[in-house]
Amino acid sequence: MSFDPRQFLKTVTESPGIYQMHDADGNVLYVGKAKRLRARLSSYFRNTGLNAKTRALVNRIADVQVTVTRSETEALLLEQTLIKRQRPPYNILLRDDKSYPYIFASDRHPYPALEFRRVRHKRGDGRYFGPFTSSGAVRESLALMQKVFRIRNCEDTVFAHRSRPCLQYQIDRCTAPCVGYISQAAYRRDLEHAVMCMEGKSEEVTRRLYSDMEAASERLDFEQAAFLRDQVQQLRRLQSQQSVDTGGGDADVFALAERPGGLCVTVLVIRQGQVLGSRHHMPENGLDLSSEALLTSLVSQYYLGQDNEIPAEVLTSHALDDAELLQEALAENAGRRVRIAHQVRGHRAQWQELARTNADQHLASKLASRQQLSDRFEALGQTLSMAEPPHRLECFDISHSQGEATVASCVVFDQNGPIKSDYRRFNIEGVAAGDDYAAMRQALTRRYKRIQSGEVPRPDVLIVDGGKGQLNMAREVFEEQGVFDILLLGVAKGTSRKPGLETLFIDTVERSMTLEGASGALHLIQHIRDEAHRFAITGHRQRRDKARRSSTLQDIPGIGPRRRRELLRHFGGLQGIQSASKDDLARVPGINERLAAQIHQALHG
């Protein structure tokens, strides 16, 4: 039974709420909110005034479900919850699954460390600084605080079990509070100075240190005065490298840039009047929304659909459609007043302009890169004599260390570049060590069984990093799986293994060619091959290191945590235990002759 909008609209209430549009298979196409549901839904089913994308959405509607709410604010919150959960294709989707990193200082430890944190807990056990826009910015800040103020960076468990200072103390990056080389009061003073610097008060810290330096000099404590002088100099260098503080306050600044072919929203993060960095988002505008409506949807989803910190101010490059409603919802979530503004002056206008500049530059860069990629796909299609350029490429590579922890990688590209969400790794089992052909067969078989069953999108071209042998192996897998519509491309390195001298085998080993070093098709092949190589090596190293980190002592019956700790302490590590004799093992407290023989047998077969 087809959907009858007229009959449906007769039954819809004028109350506030949300609506969900479904297709014939029951999939959610679009989620929206409305102050008056009937008026909003009626606008979708009028005869004129709809753009092409909205008409395409309406043509797919098989059912509309509405949920009445008590207020428009409640409708906004529910809308963002549903968008986050269901990811409808016609909604603006903010694809940002990375959490913002913070720096954390505990209030409960007598000698708190400055820690890297991904999640901001609300239980009030310490102070958080940030959010920072990249983990690199956090690590750089932590390294600086450690260098200038010698704040410890070890884990609490390591701190609790130290009996002598570590290397950080030896290189003058820590004051060794773990063994009592500094009092709690002195350490707290150093921590307070580090915190003040992260709050943008480095000038005040510099004045304090300068005063302490003069006092130390007057009491003839020249060693302490020299140390404080070095701290002052380091802070002065830091201040000269930082951008000018343009005013206090916490704010997120949203700027939208649009050009034919794409759009970009940049979020500039300001804390304590300092720019901590920016993030860029390039969503699809599925319904050709106006700049104001699009930015409204993104800002709503950024805070209400995700767990991002809500600052005191949200500044935008365009006026938001529902600024007052969104401001009320953010204030309700934050438990305090939140201001949304787009017409600002002074330093806020400077932040706004900086965000616009970043959005424009990032979009221009991405569009240029996208055009270059499109040209390379075009060149590859011509090189392979395809009727049209390929839309999806897959590339496989194998990585291992002398047969240990073999991993196969599969990376996927389309005309916008790498599709990292579609990347896959395969842990190879049951093949002879170093047998790359068997490893490739296993990975391709596992992958293309799923492709043939429709679980995974089909590529137009499969690239294997290798020469004739790997190509023939891929051809055998294709024949076994009944794959006849995917072009095969083998990439063999030249005799000198230098980039640009590769030989390409197209479908069969009899059809080969070499391309000029300036060829766009060759650059694309090299790009995806190198990405497959990187992804395989990373997976192999993770698997190998995980295997090597897991102590074989854990698998020996009768050897629990206490005996393992005694063995490791006695011999200094697993390597020392492996080289020990049965008599040496029996000398360890808690290890008798029977257990010593059992351990020796387990470690030496």
Buried (B, 14 or more C-beta within 10 A) or exposed (E): EEBEBEEBBEEBEEBBBBBBBBBEEEEBBBBBBBBBBBEBBBEBBEEEEBEEBBEBBBEBBBEBEBBEBEBBBBBBBBBBBBBBEBEBBBBBBBEBEEBBBBBBBBEEBEBBBBBBBEEBEEEEEBBBBBBBBBEEBBBEBBEBBBBBBBBBBBEBEEBEEBEEBBEBBEEEBBBBBBEEEBEEEEBBBBBBBBBBBBBBBBBEBBEBBBEBBEEBBEEEBEEBBEBBBBBBEBBBEBBEEEEEBBBEBBBBBBBBBBEEEBBBBBBBBBBBBBBBBBBBBBBEBBBEBEBBBBBBBBBBBBBBBBEBBBBEBBBBBBBBBBBEBBBBBBBBEBEEEBBBBBEBEEBBEBBBEBBBBBBBBBBBEBBEEBEBBBBBBBBBBEBBEEEEBBBBBBBBBBBBEEBEBBBBBBBBBBBEBBBEEBBBBBEBEEBEEBBBBBBBBBBBBBBBBEBEEEEBEBBBBBBBBBBBBBBBBBBBBBEEBEBEEBBBBBBBBEEEEEBBBBBBBBBEBEEBEBBEEEBBBBBBBBBBBBBBBBBBBBBBBEBBEEEEEEBEBEEBEEBEEEBBEBBBEBBEEBEEBEEBEBEBBBEBEEBEEEBBEBBBEBBEE
